[in-house]
Structures are given as C-alpha cells and as structure tokens.
Amino acid sequence: MNILFLTFSQFIRDLSKRGIYTDLMRKFAREGHNIFIVCPLERRLKQNTNLSINGNVQTLGVKTLNITKSNFLEKGVGVILVEYQFKHAIKKYFADIDFDLVLYSTPPITFSKIISFVKKKKGAKSYLLLKDIFPQGAVDLGVLSKKSLFYSYFRKKEKELYMLSDYIGCMSPANVKYILEHNPDVRKDRVEVCPNSIEPRKNTEVVDRKEIFSKYNIPEDKVILLYGGNLGKPQGVDFLIEVLDSNASNSEIFFLIAGSGTEYNKLKNWIINKQPSNVLLLPAIPVDDYERIVQLSDVGLIFLDRRFTIPNYPSRLLSYLENKIPVLMAIDRNTDVGKIAEENGYGLWSESGDLNAFNKNLNHLVSNKELRLKMGEKGYQYLIKNYTVDNSYRIIMSHFR
C-alpha cells in the first residue's frame, strides 16, 4: 500500500528515533508498505521545504510558521495556514502517487482539505489517530472562549475532520465515548480504541547508576519520583508545585523533573525562591540520558489539569510502563488513564487539587518497595499486551484487507 502520513511531529524526520509516531511508521515500513510522511519545518529552523528518501520511506518537510513553542497568535495563524502549505507541497512532490491510505493525527484538526483532496484522487481510505480533542481542550483551560471566532472556526474544522475520516482510532474507551456523545453525526462503527503505542526495546542495556546519577547530581539513596515531558497548562503545574512544597521536608524522596514548556519558568522560579533540597528541575536532556534515568527511577508521575472535560491519555505513560515503574497520577475525573492503571494494578490516581489523597498514594508507594516492583511488572505486561505498535498496526490494517 501507498500510505500518506500527516503529522505535526518534529521528530518524525528521523525514523531511527523512538516515539509513538516513528515507531508506528517503522512498523508499516517493515511490513513492506511505501510510506510518504508530511511534517512541518517551522520557520525558526530556517529551512526550505525539502524531500528526503530512505528506502521505502519518503519524508517531506514543509516550511511553516512556528506552530509550537510560540505565542498564541502565531500558533493560531500557523495552524490555519499549514493545511494550504501541506496541500501545495503534496501536489508538487507527490503528484504522481496514488495513495491507498491516509493516516493523520490530532493535533491539528485542520487537515480536512488535504484529506478530501487525497480521497477524491483515487478513493484512498482515511484513518484518524485521535490524540487531542480540540478546541474543547483549549476551552477547558480558559485559552479559548466558546463565543470567539477562533472557537467557531476550529469546531467547524473538527467536525469536518471527523466526517471525512473513515475510521477514528481513539486512545481509550473514554475517548470513544466522548467523541460519540459530542458528535452525534459520527457513526458508532467508525470509532474504535487504537491506543498510543511503542516498539518496546528488545535488549535493555545495563545502566551504570553511579555514573548517570553523578552526572545530574541525583542522590542514590532516595526514592526517585520522576516527571518527564511537557510542562504546560494542560499539566496543571500549579498543583505540581503544591505537591513539591508539601513534601519539601521529606528526606526519603527526591523529585526529578525533566522537561520544558510554557510553565517551565513558573516551576523554575518557585525552586529558586524555595530552594528545596529534594527537587531537581532539568531542561530538555539527551534522549539516551533520559531513558537511562527512567530505568533507574522508582515511580513515574503524571499530572493533568483538573478542569479538563475531555479525556486525555498522556503518552509519557508508555515510558514508565516499559521501564517497569509504577505510575502515580494527579488527573481530572474525565480521563480513564487512572482507572485503567488501578484496575490493572500498575498505578494509583487521585484528582488533581486533592493534596491529601495524592500524598497518601505517594507515601503508600514510597514505603513499599515490594509493591513498587510488583506494580512495575504488571505495568510492563499490560504494555506488551495492549500498547505495542504491533497491536496498533493490526487494528488499523484490519479495515484494509
């Protein structure tokens, strides 16, 4: 099959890197499909649109405005323009290609014209990997008003995207339920669970604990609570700070936070003012180092803003499960990521903002090493059964055979 993959991922240009999209595309390529990837080249990179070819994978980087780590206006305009930029580039570089399947993920929701164009050309099927429900997520966080023109525009584009999609793969059962309840025009038989997934490492290297901990000044005699990933408004960083503050005198634990985002400086300023001895904030660090640190951590942390009415399902969960560490979550009540973790014995959750409940779960995990090991093993087994690219590939391809 000729497969077109549309994405906003900045890392997709190097399929050797690990990630939910790179791993999935490698799987499709290994299965013998011809892969055509279209992704943005943000203007800060100062590169023109270009095409690279590696075996049966062609990657088209399209010059766009800055659509990540930018102010709201440029990001909003950039997301609107990218549909036209992608479509123009596809016509120019892939004019002679007849696609059988077009895959695309959210964000963004502004690919409807591209998908319509590809489908009309030679009847390609379309599959949406739903990773974000927008614009409602922005409304939940107070970034957008339902009375704004931006909201009206993006909600219209969201509906168009759903109606153009032959199939919609959601991250969890709660996502399926949400889409069907809030979009009555979408047929039930077109929506299914196709979760975030990775290609698990076949061989785990033996990590020198002393070396990597010494490099980043991480104590070796503490229970390491790791938070890795984005530090933005969706993560509810204010509550993360509450958690850190309430545990500032706990000498048994050490919070290691590795990531970046719009709320990074808020957390950094709190650390500068408070100077807690058991918190370390690291900006983006080399992927290899981060993966070594995950292997050596004791608990993985997930935070989500309590205001969300949409069911998020953070992909950072997969790294924790792969490395056999239990997951401790402070999340909203509409996601099922915590419920699934508890039901399958690999994590604990409480509502974001409930400090007593969070610290109760924290202390329960910190005080019981045997429990952490048991939960970590259960999490790994759940990953192997449910969150691998082999599973995602099987779900997607079941519609095209």
GUVEX-226136 format. One line per field, with one value per residue (C-alpha): residue in three letters; chain; x, z, y. Coordinates in steps of 0.2 Angstrom, whole numbers. Layout:
<rs>
koldren	(ALA, ...) .
zase	(A, ...) .
xx	(X, ...) .
zz	(Z, ...) .
yy	(Y, ...) .
</rs>
This chain:
<rs>
koldren	(MET, ASN, ILE, LEU, PHE, LEU, THR, PHE, SER, GLN, PHE, ILE, ARG, ASP, LEU, SER, LYS, ARG, GLY, ILE, TYR, THR, ASP, LEU, MET, ARG, LYS, PHE, ALA, ARG, GLU, GLY, HIS, ASN, ILE, PHE, ILE, VAL, CYS, PRO, LEU, GLU, ARG, ARG, LEU, LYS, GLN, ASN, THR, ASN, LEU, SER, ILE, ASN, GLY, ASN, VAL, GLN, THR, LEU, GLY, VAL, LYS, THR, LEU, ASN, ILE, THR, LYS, SER, ASN, PHE, LEU, GLU, LYS, GLY, VAL, GLY, VAL, ILE, LEU, VAL, GLU, TYR, GLN, PHE, LYS, HIS, ALA, ILE, LYS, LYS, TYR, PHE, ALA, ASP, ILE, ASP, PHE, ASP, LEU, VAL, LEU, TYR, SER, THR, PRO, PRO, ILE, THR, PHE, SER, LYS, ILE, ILE, SER, PHE, VAL, LYS, LYS, LYS, LYS, GLY, ALA, LYS, SER, TYR, LEU, LEU, LEU, LYS, ASP, ILE, PHE, PRO, GLN, GLY, ALA, VAL, ASP, LEU, GLY, VAL, LEU, SER, LYS, LYS, SER, LEU, PHE, TYR, SER, TYR, PHE, ARG, LYS, LYS, GLU, LYS, GLU, LEU, TYR, MET, LEU, SER, ASP, TYR, ILE, GLY, CYS, MET, SER, PRO, ALA, ASN, VAL, LYS, TYR, ILE, LEU, GLU, HIS, ASN, PRO, ASP, VAL, ARG, LYS, ASP, ARG, VAL, GLU, VAL, CYS, PRO, ASN, SER, ILE, GLU, PRO, ARG, LYS, ASN, THR, GLU, VAL, VAL, ASP, ARG, LYS, GLU, ILE, PHE, SER, LYS, TYR, ASN, ILE, PRO, GLU, ASP, LYS, VAL, ILE, LEU, LEU, TYR, GLY, GLY, ASN, LEU, GLY, LYS, PRO, GLN, GLY, VAL, ASP, PHE, LEU, ILE, GLU, VAL, LEU, ASP, SER, ASN, ALA, SER, ASN, SER, GLU, ILE, PHE, PHE, LEU, ILE, ALA, GLY, SER, GLY, THR, GLU, TYR, ASN, LYS, LEU, LYS, ASN, TRP, ILE, ILE, ASN, LYS, GLN, PRO, SER, ASN, VAL, LEU, LEU, LEU, PRO, ALA, ILE, PRO, VAL, ASP, ASP, TYR, GLU, ARG, ILE, VAL, GLN, LEU, SER, ASP, VAL, GLY, LEU, ILE, PHE, LEU, ASP, ARG, ARG, PHE, THR, ILE, PRO, ASN, TYR, PRO, SER, ARG, LEU, LEU, SER, TYR, LEU, GLU, ASN, LYS, ILE, PRO, VAL, LEU, MET, ALA, ILE, ASP, ARG, ASN, THR, ASP, VAL, GLY, LYS, ILE, ALA, GLU, GLU, ASN, GLY, TYR, GLY, LEU, TRP, SER, GLU, SER, GLY, ASP, LEU, ASN, ALA, PHE, ASN, LYS, ASN, LEU, ASN, HIS, LEU, VAL, SER, ASN, LYS, GLU, LEU, ARG, LEU, LYS, MET, GLY, GLU, LYS, GLY, TYR, GLN, TYR, LEU, ILE, LYS, ASN, TYR, THR, VAL, ASP, ASN, SER, TYR, ARG, ILE, ILE, MET, SER, HIS, PHE, ARG) .
zase	(A, A, A, A, A, A, A, A, A, A, A, A, A, A, A, A, A, A, A, A, A, A, A, A, A, A, A, A, A, A, A, A, A, A, A, A, A, A, A, A, A, A, A, A, A, A, A, A, A, A, A, A, A, A, A, A, A, A, A, A, A, A, A, A, A, A, A, A, A, A, A, A, A, A, A, A, A, A, A, A, A, A, A, A, A, A, A, A, A, A, A, A, A, A, A, A, A, A, A, A, A, A, A, A, A, A, A, A, A, A, A, A, A, A, A, A, A, A, A, A, A, A, A, A, A, A, A, A, A, A, A, A, A, A, A, A, A, A, A, A, A, A, A, A, A, A, A, A, A, A, A, A, A, A, A, A, A, A, A, A, A, A, A, A, A, A, A, A, A, A, A, A, A, A, A, A, A, A, A, A, A, A, A, A, A, A, A, A, A, A, A, A, A, A, A, A, A, A, A, A, A, A, A, A, A, A, A, A, A, A, A, A, A, A, A, A, A, A, A, A, A, A, A, A, A, A, A, A, A, A, A, A, A, A, A, A, A, A, A, A, A, A, A, A, A, A, A, A, A, A, A, A, A, A, A, A, A, A, A, A, A, A, A, A, A, A, A, A, A, A, A, A, A, A, A, A, A, A, A, A, A, A, A, A, A, A, A, A, A, A, A, A, A, A, A, A, A, A, A, A, A, A, A, A, A, A, A, A, A, A, A, A, A, A, A, A, A, A, A, A, A, A, A, A, A, A, A, A, A, A, A, A, A, A, A, A, A, A, A, A, A, A, A, A, A, A, A, A, A, A, A, A, A, A, A, A, A, A, A, A, A, A, A, A, A, A, A, A, A, A, A, A, A, A, A, A, A, A, A, A, A, A, A, A, A, A, A, A, A, A, A, A, A, A, A, A, A, A, A, A, A) .
xx	(0, 5, 2, 2, 5, 1, 9, 14, 28, 45, 54, 47, 61, 72, 63, 78, 72, 59, 42, 23, 24, 42, 39, 22, 29, 44, 32, 22, 38, 45, 28, 33, 22, 28, 27, 25, 27, 22, 28, 31, 48, 45, 52, 64, 73, 77, 75, 65, 53, 63, 61, 72, 71, 76, 72, 53, 50, 49, 48, 43, 47, 36, 41, 28, 26, 31, 17, 25, 33, 26, 14, -5, -7, 7, 2, -16, -12, 1, -11, -24, -11, -2, -17, -14, 5, 4, -8, 3, 18, 9, 3, 21, 31, 19, 9, 11, 7, -10, -12, -22, -22, -20, -16, -16, -16, -23, -16, -20, -38, -35, -31, -49, -45, -29, -39, -53, -41, -32, -48, -55, -40, -41, -53, -40, -46, -43, -39, -38, -27, -36, -23, -31, -49, -48, -54, -64, -47, -42, -59, -57, -41, -48, -37, -52, -70, -84, -90, -74, -72, -57, -68, -81, -68, -59, -75, -81, -64, -65, -82, -76, -61, -72, -84, -70, -62, -67, -61, -56, -44, -45, -33, -45, -63, -67, -61, -73, -87, -84, -82, -99, -108, -102, -103, -120, -117, -102, -106, -103, -95, -82, -74, -63, -49, -32, -21, -4, 9, 28, 40, 47, 66, 72, 88, 89, 106, 113, 114, 128, 118, 133, 138, 121, 116, 133, 131, 115, 118, 104, 106, 107, 99, 82, 66, 66, 50, 51, 41, 46, 39, 29, 27, 12, -5, -13, -2, -8, 9, 2, -4, 13, 21, 9, 15, 33, 30, 21, 35, 49, 55, 53, 71, 66, 61, 68, 58, 67, 58, 64, 55, 51, 35, 26, 25, 43, 49, 35, 42, 60, 56, 47, 63, 74, 64, 60, 77, 70, 84, 74, 69, 79, 72, 81, 78, 77, 91, 98, 85, 98, 101, 83, 79, 93, 86, 68, 76, 83, 68, 56, 40, 33, 22, 8, -1, -16, -26, -42, -53, -52, -69, -60, -52, -33, -21, -3, 9, 23, 14, 22, 40, 35, 27, 41, 54, 43, 40, 23, 13, 7, -6, -15, -28, -45, -60, -65, -50, -49, -30, -30, -45, -36, -20, -28, -39, -24, -13, 1, -4, -13, -23, -31, -40, -28, -30, -33, -17, -21, -26, -11, 1, -7, -4, 13, 18, 10, 21, 37, 35, 33, 47, 40, 23, 33, 41, 25, 16, 30, 30, 11, 13, 26, 15, 0, 11, 16, -2, -10, 2, 14, 15, 11, -6, -9, -4, -16, -31, -28, -25, -40, -50, -40, -38) .
zz	(0, -3, 14, 17, 35, 40, 57, 67, 75, 74, 77, 63, 50, 59, 60, 70, 85, 97, 99, 96, 78, 72, 80, 71, 54, 56, 58, 42, 33, 39, 33, 15, 13, 4, 17, 12, 28, 28, 43, 47, 46, 57, 52, 67, 58, 43, 31, 15, 10, 6, 2, 9, 4, 14, 6, 5, 16, 9, 21, 15, 27, 23, 28, 40, 53, 71, 77, 93, 107, 100, 105, 103, 88, 78, 83, 78, 61, 58, 61, 49, 35, 37, 28, 12, 14, 16, 1, -10, -6, -8, -26, -30, -23, -23, -39, -47, -31, -29, -10, -3, 15, 23, 41, 52, 70, 80, 83, 72, 66, 50, 38, 30, 13, 11, 16, 5, -10, -7, -5, -21, -31, -31, -17, -3, 14, 29, 47, 61, 76, 89, 101, 106, 107, 101, 103, 118, 127, 125, 131, 147, 151, 148, 132, 121, 123, 115, 110, 100, 81, 83, 93, 79, 66, 74, 80, 62, 56, 69, 63, 45, 50, 59, 45, 32, 42, 38, 54, 71, 82, 100, 114, 127, 129, 137, 121, 111, 122, 122, 103, 101, 114, 107, 89, 85, 67, 68, 66, 81, 69, 63, 81, 90, 103, 94, 109, 110, 107, 105, 99, 116, 117, 114, 124, 139, 142, 160, 166, 177, 191, 199, 183, 177, 194, 197, 180, 185, 204, 208, 225, 225, 242, 239, 231, 214, 208, 190, 180, 162, 147, 144, 157, 150, 155, 152, 165, 180, 185, 200, 208, 205, 214, 229, 229, 229, 243, 254, 253, 254, 271, 266, 266, 259, 242, 228, 214, 197, 184, 166, 153, 145, 141, 144, 163, 165, 171, 184, 191, 190, 199, 213, 215, 215, 229, 239, 236, 241, 244, 236, 219, 203, 188, 171, 155, 139, 141, 128, 125, 129, 146, 149, 145, 157, 171, 168, 170, 187, 194, 206, 202, 187, 189, 178, 181, 172, 175, 185, 173, 158, 152, 138, 142, 139, 139, 141, 130, 144, 152, 140, 145, 163, 159, 148, 162, 175, 186, 194, 190, 202, 194, 199, 185, 181, 183, 165, 159, 161, 162, 181, 182, 169, 179, 195, 188, 180, 196, 189, 196, 208, 205, 213, 207, 204, 218, 231, 240, 254, 243, 232, 246, 254, 237, 237, 254, 250, 236, 244, 259, 250, 238, 235, 230, 218, 210, 208, 200, 189, 182, 180, 170, 158, 155, 151, 139, 130, 128, 124, 119, 106, 88, 83, 91, 83, 66, 67, 72, 58, 45, 50, 39, 24, 20) .
yy	(0, 18, 27, 45, 51, 69, 75, 90, 79, 87, 71, 61, 66, 53, 36, 29, 39, 31, 38, 34, 40, 35, 18, 16, 21, 9, -5, 0, 1, -16, -23, -18, -3, 13, 27, 46, 57, 75, 86, 104, 113, 128, 145, 145, 131, 142, 128, 127, 114, 98, 79, 65, 47, 32, 15, 14, 30, 47, 62, 79, 93, 108, 126, 133, 147, 142, 131, 125, 135, 151, 165, 161, 172, 165, 147, 150, 158, 145, 130, 138, 141, 123, 115, 125, 123, 104, 103, 113, 103, 86, 92, 97, 82, 68, 72, 55, 45, 36, 34, 19, 25, 42, 42, 58, 63, 77, 90, 98, 97, 107, 94, 91, 99, 88, 73, 77, 80, 63, 53, 61, 57, 38, 33, 32, 27, 38, 34, 47, 44, 55, 61, 78, 84, 102, 115, 109, 106, 124, 130, 119, 128, 146, 148, 149, 156, 147, 164, 168, 167, 155, 143, 143, 140, 126, 117, 118, 110, 97, 91, 91, 80, 68, 66, 64, 50, 33, 27, 36, 27, 34, 32, 24, 19, 36, 45, 34, 38, 57, 58, 48, 58, 75, 71, 63, 63, 51, 33, 21, 8, 20, 24, 12, 11, 12, 17, 26, 13, 10, -3, -10, -11, -29, -28, -16, -10, -11, 7, 12, 20, 29, 37, 44, 50, 58, 67, 75, 77, 64, 56, 37, 34, 41, 35, 44, 51, 56, 68, 68, 78, 94, 107, 117, 122, 105, 98, 109, 114, 124, 108, 100, 115, 111, 93, 98, 111, 99, 86, 98, 91, 73, 66, 49, 55, 65, 73, 73, 84, 83, 93, 110, 120, 136, 134, 129, 146, 146, 130, 136, 152, 143, 132, 147, 155, 139, 130, 113, 100, 86, 93, 94, 103, 98, 106, 95, 82, 70, 56, 42, 50, 52, 34, 29, 39, 32, 14, 19, 29, 21, 30, 39, 55, 61, 77, 84, 100, 96, 107, 95, 89, 79, 63, 65, 50, 55, 46, 48, 33, 21, 25, 22, 5, 0, 3, -7, 8, 11, 27, 40, 52, 68, 70, 75, 65, 63, 54, 35, 34, 32, 20, 8, 9, 5, -9, -17, -15, -3, 14, 25, 41, 55, 70, 85, 98, 84, 86, 74, 60, 62, 62, 47, 37, 44, 38, 21, 18, 26, 15, -2, -7, -24, -16, -4, -19, -29, -14, -11, -29, -28, -12, -19, -34, -23, -13, -29, -34, -18, -4, -10, -4, -22, -20, -3, -10, -25, -13, -1, -14, -24, -12, -13, -32) .
</rs>
